[in-house]
C-alpha cells in the first residue's frame, strides 16, 4: 500500500472522528505472539543506552518506552500499518462531541493479581493528567477533562474540546494502564511497574540490564520467550560481536558503517525498517546568540546535511525538510526548507552582528552517529567563522540537562509515535512544553501556539492540514531546529532468530520471536 493511501485512510478516520467499533479478540496488539510459548527461550537484546524510567508517566525516551510496552497494555494499539486495533478496550465509540466510551476487556488481571476494571483506567489517566504531578508526558493528555466510570467494564473519557487525535494518543505507551494499588502506593513518586502486559519485571540493574519474564496469566497469546534481557552495551562493535557468536540474539545498530559488517557476516542478518523518526539539531532560543532567528537560519544554511546522509548515514535515511515525514498526517509536501548555502550564512551572520563569528557548544549523547554528525557540524560551522566545542554526555545526564536548558545546541531524535502532526509538533514546538516534555529548544511563538492549538480541535481534514502546513512554513523562517533526516532503524538479528519485527514508532516487536539455535 502506498504511503499516501495510508495517510488518506487514517486522516479520514482521525480527523472526522468517525465511529470506530471493534469487538471480541479478533485482533491483538502489533507484535503480540501468535504462537504458544515453548521451552525456556531466553531472548537477549543489546541496546546502546540504558532506560531512564519504568513509569509510563515518567521519561519520554525510546529505550524506556521499548521496555514499558512489554509490561503495560493500552486501551487501543496501532498495528504495523498504523491502524487502530483493540487492546484493553474491545470496543469504543463517540457518545458526544468530546466524549468517547470504551468497553473494556474482561478477565484481565494485573501482575499483582488485582482485576483490571474501569477504576484502573481512571486511576492511570487521572494520575498523568494531574497538573500537580508534572508528568513529562502531561502534554499527551492535558486536554482530558474527565474520566467517568460507568460500570466495571465501561469508561468514558471526555476532553475539553473535540480532540481529533485522542485515540492515537491513547495508543501511546504513556497511556499504559497501571495497577491501582501501584498508583496509590506511588502517588507522584516513581510507580512500581505493575501492568497487565505479557511480561513482568524481574530485575533492573541500572546501567547494566533489565530482565523481564513471561507473565503466566497474560490475557492474550503467550510470548515465545520465558525471559527477555535488555543489556546495555554502548560499544557497537561489542554488540555485533556478541550477536555474531551467538551470545545475544538482537542488537541495535547506530552506526550505518556497521551495515556492511553485518551483511558480510555468517552469524547475523541485517534488517532495515521504516520509522516515524526525525533526527534534528536544536537551538536553545533563550541563549544568545540563538535568540536571533537570523543566527539560527545562518547556522542551518552553513551545515551540509546531504553530506551526513551520504557519508555517515550511508543512505539509511531520507532528508528532512519539516519536522514530520510523509508517513505522518499533516506532512507538507511542497515545503521549501533552507538550502545549504555558506555564503548566505555568512551574510546572515554579518546582518546579525556576528561578521567575525562566535564560539558555542554542541551537545550530543554517546551515540556514535550523533558524534560523527557533531564533527561535521563543527567543520561546517568553522568555515563560516563559528567555533564549536563538542560535548558528549551520558544519556540520562543529556536528557536532564537539555530539559533544564543548560545547552546552546544539541542533537536529538523524536518519534512521532501517533503518526499524527499533533504529536510530531505540539511537544517539540508548543511553548507549554518547554523542557523535558519535548521542547528543548525553549521555542515560543504565539502564532505557532495558536495554530497547534487549533489543529488539535479541527475535525475538517482539509482545514486541519492547512493549519499544520502554516506551522511548518513559519518554522522555516524561525528555524528553532534544523531537521536533518528521517532515519531507517537498523537491527542486527542473529542467524536462526525468526519473527523479529520493528514497529514504525520504534518499538521492538519481540513477543513472537523464535530462536532456533
KETOR-645295 format. One record per residue (C-alpha): chain; x, y, z; residue number from 1. Coordinates in Angstrom, 2 decimals. Layout:
N
VEXTI   ch         u         v         w     i
VEXTI    A         X         Y         Z   NUM
...
***
This chain:
517
VEXTI   ch         u         v         w     i
VEXTI    A      0.00      0.00      0.00     1
VEXTI    A      1.32      3.46     -0.85     2
VEXTI    A      2.09      5.85      1.99     3
VEXTI    A     -0.29      8.41      0.51     4
VEXTI    A     -3.12      5.87      0.58     5
VEXTI    A     -2.39      5.07      4.22     6
VEXTI    A     -2.39      8.74      5.16     7
VEXTI    A     -5.66      9.37      3.36     8
VEXTI    A     -7.34      6.50      5.16     9
VEXTI    A     -6.00      7.48      8.58    10
VEXTI    A     -6.75     11.16      8.08    11
VEXTI    A    -10.36     10.39      7.29    12
VEXTI    A    -10.57      8.17     10.37    13
VEXTI    A     -8.89     10.50     12.83    14
VEXTI    A     -9.83     13.93     11.53    15
VEXTI    A    -13.51     13.20     11.13    16
VEXTI    A    -13.60     11.28     14.40    17
VEXTI    A    -15.65      8.56     12.81    18
VEXTI    A    -17.17      5.83     14.90    19
VEXTI    A    -14.66      3.07     15.45    20
VEXTI    A    -16.09     -0.12     16.85    21
VEXTI    A    -14.26     -3.36     17.36    22
VEXTI    A    -15.50     -6.33     19.30    23
VEXTI    A    -14.07     -9.56     20.61    24
VEXTI    A    -10.48    -10.66     20.31    25
VEXTI    A    -10.28    -10.56     16.53    26
VEXTI    A     -7.04     -8.58     16.54    27
VEXTI    A     -4.29     -8.07     19.03    28
VEXTI    A     -1.55     -5.52     19.60    29
VEXTI    A      1.17     -5.26     16.98    30
VEXTI    A      3.85     -7.82     17.69    31
VEXTI    A      1.74     -9.94     20.03    32
VEXTI    A      2.65    -13.61     19.81    33
VEXTI    A      0.53    -15.79     17.55    34
VEXTI    A      2.28    -18.99     18.56    35
VEXTI    A      2.25    -20.60     22.01    36
VEXTI    A      5.21    -20.26     24.30    37
VEXTI    A      7.62    -23.16     24.01    38
VEXTI    A     10.53    -24.24     26.16    39
VEXTI    A     12.71    -21.92     28.16    40
VEXTI    A     13.76    -19.47     25.48    41
VEXTI    A     15.75    -16.58     26.94    42
VEXTI    A     15.98    -13.74     24.47    43
VEXTI    A     18.91    -11.31     24.78    44
VEXTI    A     18.67     -7.86     23.19    45
VEXTI    A     21.64     -5.50     23.18    46
VEXTI    A     20.91     -1.79     23.42    47
VEXTI    A     23.14      1.27     23.34    48
VEXTI    A     21.57      3.37     26.11    49
VEXTI    A     20.09      2.49     29.46    50
VEXTI    A     16.43      3.02     30.20    51
VEXTI    A     15.54      6.01     32.35    52
VEXTI    A     12.18      5.09     33.87    53
VEXTI    A      9.72      2.19     34.02    54
VEXTI    A      6.90      4.53     35.00    55
VEXTI    A      4.58      5.11     31.98    56
VEXTI    A      4.20      8.69     33.20    57
VEXTI    A      7.95      9.12     33.58    58
VEXTI    A     10.60      9.86     30.97    59
VEXTI    A      9.76     10.31     27.30    60
VEXTI    A     12.65      8.33     25.77    61
VEXTI    A     12.70      5.41     23.35    62
VEXTI    A     14.79      2.91     25.39    63
VEXTI    A     12.37      3.20     28.31    64
VEXTI    A      9.31      3.03     26.08    65
VEXTI    A     10.57     -0.17     24.47    66
VEXTI    A     10.67     -2.00     27.79    67
VEXTI    A      7.49     -0.42     29.20    68
VEXTI    A      5.49     -1.50     26.15    69
VEXTI    A      6.11     -5.13     27.18    70
VEXTI    A      4.96     -4.55     30.78    71
VEXTI    A      1.93     -2.31     30.27    72
VEXTI    A     -1.03     -2.56     27.91    73
VEXTI    A     -3.01      0.37     26.50    74
VEXTI    A     -6.70      0.65     25.69    75
VEXTI    A     -6.03      0.72     21.96    76
VEXTI    A     -2.95     -0.08     19.88    77
VEXTI    A     -1.56      0.61     16.43    78
VEXTI    A     -0.78     -2.31     14.16    79
VEXTI    A      2.24     -2.13     11.84    80
VEXTI    A      0.19     -0.18      9.28    81
VEXTI    A     -0.77      2.38     11.94    82
VEXTI    A     -4.37      1.23     12.06    83
VEXTI    A     -6.04      1.22     15.48    84
VEXTI    A     -6.76     -2.17     16.99    85
VEXTI    A     -8.23     -3.38     20.32    86
VEXTI    A     -6.03     -3.57     23.38    87
VEXTI    A     -7.53     -3.47     26.86    88
VEXTI    A    -10.61     -1.99     25.21    89
VEXTI    A    -12.60     -4.27     22.92    90
VEXTI    A    -14.85     -1.52     21.56    91
VEXTI    A    -15.08      2.26     21.52    92
VEXTI    A    -17.37      4.89     20.10    93
VEXTI    A    -18.07      8.62     20.45    94
VEXTI    A    -21.07      9.41     22.66    95
VEXTI    A    -20.86     13.17     22.22    96
VEXTI    A    -18.77     15.83     20.55    97
VEXTI    A    -15.98     15.44     23.09    98
VEXTI    A    -16.63     12.11     24.83    99
VEXTI    A    -15.59      8.59     23.91   100
VEXTI    A    -16.94      5.46     25.58   101
VEXTI    A    -14.75      2.37     25.90   102
VEXTI    A    -15.91     -1.18     26.53   103
VEXTI    A    -13.17     -2.96     28.45   104
VEXTI    A    -11.79     -6.44     28.15   105
VEXTI    A    -12.97     -8.78     30.91   106
VEXTI    A    -11.00    -11.48     32.72   107
VEXTI    A     -7.74     -9.50     32.75   108
VEXTI    A     -5.55     -9.20     35.84   109
VEXTI    A     -2.58     -7.02     36.75   110
VEXTI    A      0.73     -8.61     37.63   111
VEXTI    A     -0.11     -8.16     41.32   112
VEXTI    A     -3.37    -10.11     40.91   113
VEXTI    A     -5.64     -7.04     41.00   114
VEXTI    A     -8.52     -7.36     38.49   115
VEXTI    A     -8.46     -4.92     35.59   116
VEXTI    A    -11.54     -2.70     35.63   117
VEXTI    A    -12.62      0.78     34.68   118
VEXTI    A    -11.33      2.04     38.03   119
VEXTI    A     -7.78      1.23     36.89   120
VEXTI    A     -8.26      3.25     33.70   121
VEXTI    A     -9.50      6.21     35.72   122
VEXTI    A     -6.62      5.94     38.22   123
VEXTI    A     -3.97      5.90     35.48   124
VEXTI    A     -5.42      8.71     33.38   125
VEXTI    A     -6.18     10.87     36.40   126
VEXTI    A     -2.58     10.50     37.57   127
VEXTI    A     -0.95     11.54     34.30   128
VEXTI    A     -3.37     14.46     33.83   129
VEXTI    A     -2.92     15.85     37.33   130
VEXTI    A     -1.05     19.16     36.79   131
VEXTI    A      0.37     18.91     40.31   132
VEXTI    A      2.12     15.70     39.29   133
VEXTI    A      4.02     17.41     36.47   134
VEXTI    A      4.46     14.32     34.28   135
VEXTI    A      6.82     14.76     31.34   136
VEXTI    A      4.01     13.22     29.29   137
VEXTI    A      1.25     15.53     30.51   138
VEXTI    A      1.09     17.19     27.08   139
VEXTI    A     -0.31     13.98     25.59   140
VEXTI    A     -3.39     14.03     27.80   141
VEXTI    A     -3.77     17.59     29.10   142
VEXTI    A     -6.95     18.02     27.05   143
VEXTI    A     -8.72     15.27     29.06   144
VEXTI    A    -11.21     16.96     31.39   145
VEXTI    A    -12.82     13.89     32.93   146
VEXTI    A    -12.74     10.10     33.21   147
VEXTI    A    -16.06      8.62     34.31   148
VEXTI    A    -16.50      5.04     35.45   149
VEXTI    A    -19.88      3.85     34.13   150
VEXTI    A    -19.52      0.31     35.44   151
VEXTI    A    -16.70     -2.18     35.94   152
VEXTI    A    -16.12     -2.60     32.22   153
VEXTI    A    -17.28      0.69     30.75   154
VEXTI    A    -15.45      4.01     31.00   155
VEXTI    A    -15.98      7.37     29.34   156
VEXTI    A    -13.19      9.82     28.55   157
VEXTI    A    -14.17     13.45     28.00   158
VEXTI    A    -11.93     16.16     26.57   159
VEXTI    A    -12.19     19.93     26.93   160
VEXTI    A    -12.91     20.16     23.21   161
VEXTI    A    -13.35     17.66     20.36   162
VEXTI    A     -9.75     16.43     20.33   163
VEXTI    A     -9.20     14.78     16.96   164
VEXTI    A     -6.21     12.51     17.72   165
VEXTI    A     -7.38     11.25     21.13   166
VEXTI    A     -7.46      7.58     20.10   167
VEXTI    A     -3.94      7.86     18.69   168
VEXTI    A     -2.72      9.35     21.97   169
VEXTI    A     -4.34      6.53     23.94   170
VEXTI    A     -2.26      4.09     21.88   171
VEXTI    A      0.94      5.74     23.14   172
VEXTI    A      2.84      3.80     25.80   173
VEXTI    A      2.30      6.77     28.15   174
VEXTI    A     -1.33      5.58     28.28   175
VEXTI    A     -0.26      2.23     29.72   176
VEXTI    A     -2.70      1.19     32.42   177
VEXTI    A     -1.09      0.78     35.85   178
VEXTI    A     -2.33     -1.32     38.77   179
VEXTI    A     -4.47      0.93     41.02   180
VEXTI    A     -2.61     -0.44     44.03   181
VEXTI    A      0.70      0.66     42.50   182
VEXTI    A     -0.75      4.09     41.65   183
VEXTI    A     -1.99      4.56     45.20   184
VEXTI    A      1.31      3.46     46.70   185
VEXTI    A      3.41      5.69     44.44   186
VEXTI    A      1.39      8.86     44.38   187
VEXTI    A      3.61     11.25     42.44   188
VEXTI    A      6.75      9.19     43.04   189
VEXTI    A      8.12      6.63     40.59   190
VEXTI    A      5.49      3.93     40.28   191
VEXTI    A      6.27      0.23     40.55   192
VEXTI    A      5.99     -1.26     37.02   193
VEXTI    A      2.85     -3.33     37.55   194
VEXTI    A      0.76     -3.64     34.41   195
VEXTI    A     -1.30     -6.23     32.55   196
VEXTI    A      1.26     -6.81     29.80   197
VEXTI    A      2.81    -10.04     28.52   198
VEXTI    A      5.95     -9.58     30.59   199
VEXTI    A      6.64     -8.88     34.27   200
VEXTI    A      9.72     -7.06     35.57   201
VEXTI    A     12.18     -9.49     37.11   202
VEXTI    A     15.17     -7.22     37.67   203
VEXTI    A     16.55     -3.83     36.70   204
VEXTI    A     20.25     -3.22     37.25   205
VEXTI    A     20.68      0.42     36.14   206
VEXTI    A     23.47      0.89     33.65   207
VEXTI    A     23.71     -2.85     33.05   208
VEXTI    A     20.49     -4.64     32.15   209
VEXTI    A     16.74     -5.01     32.53   210
VEXTI    A     15.24     -8.50     32.70   211
VEXTI    A     11.55     -9.18     32.12   212
VEXTI    A      9.86    -12.56     32.30   213
VEXTI    A      6.75    -14.07     30.78   214
VEXTI    A      3.50    -13.24     32.51   215
VEXTI    A      1.91    -16.66     33.12   216
VEXTI    A     -1.53    -15.07     33.45   217
VEXTI    A     -1.44    -12.91     30.35   218
VEXTI    A     -4.85    -12.38     28.78   219
VEXTI    A     -3.58    -12.84     25.22   220
VEXTI    A     -1.42    -15.44     23.49   221
VEXTI    A      1.72    -16.06     25.50   222
VEXTI    A      5.03    -14.64     24.28   223
VEXTI    A      7.55    -17.15     22.99   224
VEXTI    A     10.36    -16.15     25.37   225
VEXTI    A     10.49    -17.10     29.01   226
VEXTI    A     12.70    -14.08     29.68   227
VEXTI    A     13.90    -11.09     27.71   228
VEXTI    A     17.09     -9.35     28.77   229
VEXTI    A     17.82     -5.83     27.53   230
VEXTI    A     21.55     -5.49     28.08   231
VEXTI    A     23.27     -2.10     27.86   232
VEXTI    A     26.37     -2.36     25.65   233
VEXTI    A     27.46      1.11     24.50   234
VEXTI    A     30.21     -0.18     22.16   235
VEXTI    A     28.67     -1.13     18.83   236
VEXTI    A     31.47     -3.49     17.81   237
VEXTI    A     30.95     -5.42     21.04   238
VEXTI    A     27.18     -5.63     20.47   239
VEXTI    A     27.72     -7.04     17.00   240
VEXTI    A     30.40     -9.48     18.12   241
VEXTI    A     28.10    -10.89     20.79   242
VEXTI    A     25.29    -11.45     18.27   243
VEXTI    A     27.66    -12.88     15.70   244
VEXTI    A     28.97    -15.58     18.03   245
VEXTI    A     25.54    -16.39     19.44   246
VEXTI    A     25.85    -14.86     22.91   247
VEXTI    A     22.99    -12.48     22.12   248
VEXTI    A     20.17    -12.51     19.60   249
VEXTI    A     19.30     -8.96     18.57   250
VEXTI    A     21.34     -5.75     18.64   251
VEXTI    A     20.68     -2.11     17.87   252
VEXTI    A     22.83     -0.68     15.10   253
VEXTI    A     23.51      3.02     15.47   254
VEXTI    A     26.41      3.39     13.05   255
VEXTI    A     25.43      2.92      9.40   256
VEXTI    A     29.05      1.97      8.70   257
VEXTI    A     28.31     -1.26     10.59   258
VEXTI    A     25.78     -2.40      7.98   259
VEXTI    A     28.49     -3.83      5.74   260
VEXTI    A     29.95     -5.89      8.56   261
VEXTI    A     26.55     -7.36      9.40   262
VEXTI    A     25.74     -8.14      5.76   263
VEXTI    A     29.07     -9.93      5.32   264
VEXTI    A     28.68    -11.97      8.49   265
VEXTI    A     27.72    -15.65      8.55   266
VEXTI    A     26.31    -15.25     12.05   267
VEXTI    A     23.78    -12.45     11.68   268
VEXTI    A     21.44    -10.69      9.29   269
VEXTI    A     20.81     -7.00      8.67   270
VEXTI    A     17.24     -5.73      8.99   271
VEXTI    A     16.17     -2.22      7.98   272
VEXTI    A     12.81     -0.74      8.98   273
VEXTI    A     10.99      2.45      8.06   274
VEXTI    A     10.20      4.62     11.05   275
VEXTI    A      8.29      7.72     12.09   276
VEXTI    A     11.52      9.21     13.43   277
VEXTI    A     13.32     12.51     12.97   278
VEXTI    A     16.93     13.33     13.79   279
VEXTI    A     17.50     17.04     14.32   280
VEXTI    A     19.74     19.75     15.74   281
VEXTI    A     18.02     22.05     18.20   282
VEXTI    A     18.99     25.56     19.21   283
VEXTI    A     18.37     26.97     22.66   284
VEXTI    A     16.49     30.07     21.55   285
VEXTI    A     16.73     31.60     25.02   286
VEXTI    A     20.51     31.70     24.85   287
VEXTI    A     22.37     34.35     22.86   288
VEXTI    A     23.16     34.36     20.00   289
VEXTI    A     20.49     31.76     19.19   290
VEXTI    A     17.77     34.11     20.41   291
VEXTI    A     18.12     35.73     16.96   292
VEXTI    A     16.39     33.76     14.16   293
VEXTI    A     18.92     35.13     11.67   294
VEXTI    A     21.67     33.32     13.54   295
VEXTI    A     19.62     30.12     13.62   296
VEXTI    A     18.99     30.34      9.88   297
VEXTI    A     22.65     31.08      9.26   298
VEXTI    A     23.78     28.02     11.19   299
VEXTI    A     21.18     25.91      9.38   300
VEXTI    A     22.40     27.09      5.96   301
VEXTI    A     26.04     26.52      6.89   302
VEXTI    A     25.51     22.80      7.59   303
VEXTI    A     25.70     20.32      4.71   304
VEXTI    A     23.04     17.79      5.69   305
VEXTI    A     23.33     15.79      2.49   306
VEXTI    A     26.97     15.07      3.36   307
VEXTI    A     25.73     13.49      6.58   308
VEXTI    A     23.19     11.35      4.79   309
VEXTI    A     25.66     10.19      2.14   310
VEXTI    A     28.75      9.82      4.30   311
VEXTI    A     27.53      8.92      7.77   312
VEXTI    A     24.01      7.57      7.35   313
VEXTI    A     25.05      5.78      4.12   314
VEXTI    A     21.60      6.13      2.62   315
VEXTI    A     19.71      4.72      5.62   316
VEXTI    A     17.72      7.92      5.92   317
VEXTI    A     15.72     10.49      3.96   318
VEXTI    A     16.46     14.24      4.04   319
VEXTI    A     14.00     16.01      6.33   320
VEXTI    A     12.60     19.39      5.33   321
VEXTI    A      9.99     19.81      8.06   322
VEXTI    A      9.75     18.09     11.44   323
VEXTI    A      7.41     15.31     10.24   324
VEXTI    A      7.80     12.76      7.47   325
VEXTI    A      5.44     11.94      4.63   326
VEXTI    A      4.10      9.00      6.65   327
VEXTI    A      2.63     11.41      9.21   328
VEXTI    A     -0.78     13.08      8.89   329
VEXTI    A     -0.07     16.80      8.41   330
VEXTI    A      3.03     16.45      6.20   331
VEXTI    A      3.67     19.46      3.95   332
VEXTI    A      4.50     18.01      0.51   333
VEXTI    A      5.67     21.28     -1.11   334
VEXTI    A      7.55     22.82      1.79   335
VEXTI    A     10.80     24.54      0.79   336
VEXTI    A     13.37     24.48      3.52   337
VEXTI    A     16.64     26.32      3.98   338
VEXTI    A     19.23     25.13      1.48   339
VEXTI    A     22.91     24.58      2.14   340
VEXTI    A     24.45     27.96      1.29   341
VEXTI    A     27.56     29.07      3.25   342
VEXTI    A     27.64     32.46      1.52   343
VEXTI    A     24.06     33.18      2.60   344
VEXTI    A     25.01     32.01      6.09   345
VEXTI    A     27.91     34.48      6.27   346
VEXTI    A     25.65     37.31      5.09   347
VEXTI    A     23.06     36.50      7.75   348
VEXTI    A     25.73     36.35     10.44   349
VEXTI    A     27.03     39.76      9.41   350
VEXTI    A     23.49     41.17      9.41   351
VEXTI    A     23.00     39.83     12.93   352
VEXTI    A     26.23     41.46     14.14   353
VEXTI    A     28.43     38.37     14.04   354
VEXTI    A     30.58     39.02     10.99   355
VEXTI    A     33.55     37.55     12.86   356
VEXTI    A     31.57     34.56     14.07   357
VEXTI    A     31.29     33.42     17.68   358
VEXTI    A     32.05     30.47     19.95   359
VEXTI    A     29.44     27.97     21.06   360
VEXTI    A     28.92     24.38     22.21   361
VEXTI    A     27.14     21.45     20.62   362
VEXTI    A     25.90     18.70     22.89   363
VEXTI    A     25.27     15.09     22.00   364
VEXTI    A     24.94     11.81     23.84   365
VEXTI    A     27.38      8.97     23.21   366
VEXTI    A     25.53      7.72     20.12   367
VEXTI    A     28.42      7.27     17.61   368
VEXTI    A     26.36      8.51     14.66   369
VEXTI    A     25.44     11.67     16.53   370
VEXTI    A     29.07     12.21     17.49   371
VEXTI    A     30.03     11.90     13.81   372
VEXTI    A     27.26     14.36     12.89   373
VEXTI    A     28.59     16.76     15.52   374
VEXTI    A     32.03     16.62     13.91   375
VEXTI    A     30.59     17.52     10.50   376
VEXTI    A     28.70     20.41     12.09   377
VEXTI    A     31.89     21.54     13.79   378
VEXTI    A     33.78     21.57     10.48   379
VEXTI    A     30.96     23.20      8.51   380
VEXTI    A     30.48     25.99     11.03   381
VEXTI    A     34.23     26.65     11.22   382
VEXTI    A     34.01     27.58      7.53   383
VEXTI    A     31.71     30.49      8.40   384
VEXTI    A     33.67     31.60     11.46   385
VEXTI    A     31.79     29.77     14.22   386
VEXTI    A     33.96     27.90     16.71   387
VEXTI    A     32.10     24.84     18.03   388
VEXTI    A     33.12     22.76     21.02   389
VEXTI    A     31.56     19.28     21.12   390
VEXTI    A     30.46     17.92     24.48   391
VEXTI    A     29.43     14.24     24.80   392
VEXTI    A     27.15     13.43     27.74   393
VEXTI    A     25.83     10.21     29.26   394
VEXTI    A     22.21      9.60     28.17   395
VEXTI    A     20.48     10.33     31.47   396
VEXTI    A     22.51     13.48     32.08   397
VEXTI    A     21.94     14.53     28.48   398
VEXTI    A     18.17     14.35     28.84   399
VEXTI    A     18.06     16.08     32.21   400
VEXTI    A     20.44     18.91     31.32   401
VEXTI    A     18.84     19.71     27.96   402
VEXTI    A     15.49     19.71     29.78   403
VEXTI    A     16.93     22.35     32.11   404
VEXTI    A     18.09     24.49     29.18   405
VEXTI    A     21.80     24.36     30.03   406
VEXTI    A     22.86     23.88     26.40   407
VEXTI    A     23.50     26.01     23.31   408
VEXTI    A     22.90     23.45     20.55   409
VEXTI    A     22.05     19.77     20.81   410
VEXTI    A     21.46     16.74     18.59   411
VEXTI    A     18.46     14.58     19.34   412
VEXTI    A     15.72     12.48     17.79   413
VEXTI    A     11.94     12.40     18.02   414
VEXTI    A      9.49      9.71     17.04   415
VEXTI    A      6.00     10.79     16.00   416
VEXTI    A      4.60      7.73     17.73   417
VEXTI    A      0.95      8.51     16.98   418
VEXTI    A      1.53      9.13     13.27   419
VEXTI    A     -0.20     12.49     13.66   420
VEXTI    A      1.23     16.02     13.36   421
VEXTI    A     -0.14     16.93     16.77   422
VEXTI    A      2.36     14.66     18.47   423
VEXTI    A      5.08     15.43     15.94   424
VEXTI    A      4.96     19.17     16.59   425
VEXTI    A      2.98     20.00     19.75   426
VEXTI    A      5.56     18.51     22.10   427
VEXTI    A      8.57     19.83     20.21   428
VEXTI    A      7.33     23.34     19.49   429
VEXTI    A      4.46     24.49     21.70   430
VEXTI    A      5.56     26.93     24.40   431
VEXTI    A      3.68     24.97     27.08   432
VEXTI    A      6.06     22.04     26.59   433
VEXTI    A      9.47     23.64     27.10   434
VEXTI    A     11.98     21.33     28.71   435
VEXTI    A     11.51     17.64     29.43   436
VEXTI    A      8.15     17.34     27.64   437
VEXTI    A      9.94     17.81     24.31   438
VEXTI    A     10.52     21.49     23.54   439
VEXTI    A     14.21     21.51     24.42   440
VEXTI    A     14.72     24.44     22.05   441
VEXTI    A     12.65     26.52     24.50   442
VEXTI    A     10.87     27.90     21.44   443
VEXTI    A      7.86     30.17     21.93   444
VEXTI    A      5.89     31.70     19.05   445
VEXTI    A      2.34     32.90     19.64   446
VEXTI    A      1.17     32.12     16.09   447
VEXTI    A      2.66     28.62     16.20   448
VEXTI    A      0.98     28.03     19.56   449
VEXTI    A     -2.33     29.23     18.14   450
VEXTI    A     -2.08     27.01     15.06   451
VEXTI    A     -1.11     23.95     17.08   452
VEXTI    A     -3.99     24.54     19.47   453
VEXTI    A     -6.41     24.89     16.56   454
VEXTI    A     -5.04     21.75     14.92   455
VEXTI    A     -6.00     19.70     17.98   456
VEXTI    A     -9.60     20.84     17.71   457
VEXTI    A    -10.16     20.91     13.95   458
VEXTI    A    -12.18     17.97     12.60   459
VEXTI    A    -12.27     19.03      8.94   460
VEXTI    A     -9.36     17.24      7.21   461
VEXTI    A     -8.54     19.97      4.71   462
VEXTI    A     -8.64     22.78      7.25   463
VEXTI    A     -6.57     20.72      9.67   464
VEXTI    A     -3.90     20.11      7.05   465
VEXTI    A     -3.78     23.83      6.24   466
VEXTI    A     -3.11     24.65      9.89   467
VEXTI    A     -0.16     22.28     10.11   468
VEXTI    A      1.19     23.42      6.75   469
VEXTI    A      1.28     27.01      8.02   470
VEXTI    A      3.15     25.91     11.13   471
VEXTI    A      5.82     24.26      9.00   472
VEXTI    A      6.16     27.35      6.82   473
VEXTI    A      6.70     29.55      9.88   474
VEXTI    A      9.32     27.13     11.18   475
VEXTI    A     11.46     27.61      8.07   476
VEXTI    A     11.93     31.28      8.97   477
VEXTI    A     12.04     30.86     12.74   478
VEXTI    A     14.40     27.86     12.49   479
VEXTI    A     14.28     26.69     16.13   480
VEXTI    A     15.69     23.39     14.92   481
VEXTI    A     17.49     22.08     11.86   482
VEXTI    A     15.67     18.97     10.64   483
VEXTI    A     18.33     16.54      9.46   484
VEXTI    A     16.83     13.27      8.23   485
VEXTI    A     14.21     10.60      8.83   486
VEXTI    A     16.27      7.51      9.65   487
VEXTI    A     15.68      3.88      8.94   488
VEXTI    A     16.00      1.65     12.00   489
VEXTI    A     18.93     -0.75     11.71   490
VEXTI    A     19.00     -4.04     13.58   491
VEXTI    A     21.38     -6.99     13.63   492
VEXTI    A     19.50    -10.26     14.07   493
VEXTI    A     21.36    -13.47     14.82   494
VEXTI    A     21.16    -16.44     12.47   495
VEXTI    A     18.27    -18.68     13.44   496
VEXTI    A     16.35    -15.83     15.05   497
VEXTI    A     12.94    -15.61     13.41   498
VEXTI    A      9.82    -13.44     13.55   499
VEXTI    A     11.53    -10.27     14.74   500
VEXTI    A      9.75     -7.12     13.59   501
VEXTI    A     10.03     -3.42     14.28   502
VEXTI    A      7.11     -1.03     14.59   503
VEXTI    A      7.25      2.36     12.79   504
VEXTI    A      7.08      4.01     16.23   505
VEXTI    A     10.50      2.39     17.02   506
VEXTI    A      9.11     -0.28     19.33   507
VEXTI    A     10.86     -3.64     19.10   508
VEXTI    A      8.24     -6.30     18.36   509
VEXTI    A      9.68     -9.29     20.18   510
VEXTI    A      6.69    -11.19     21.54   511
VEXTI    A      6.73    -13.93     18.92   512
VEXTI    A     10.47    -14.14     18.25   513
VEXTI    A     11.72    -17.70     17.92   514
VEXTI    A     15.36    -18.65     18.44   515
VEXTI    A     16.43    -21.76     16.52   516
VEXTI    A     19.96    -22.12     17.79   517
***
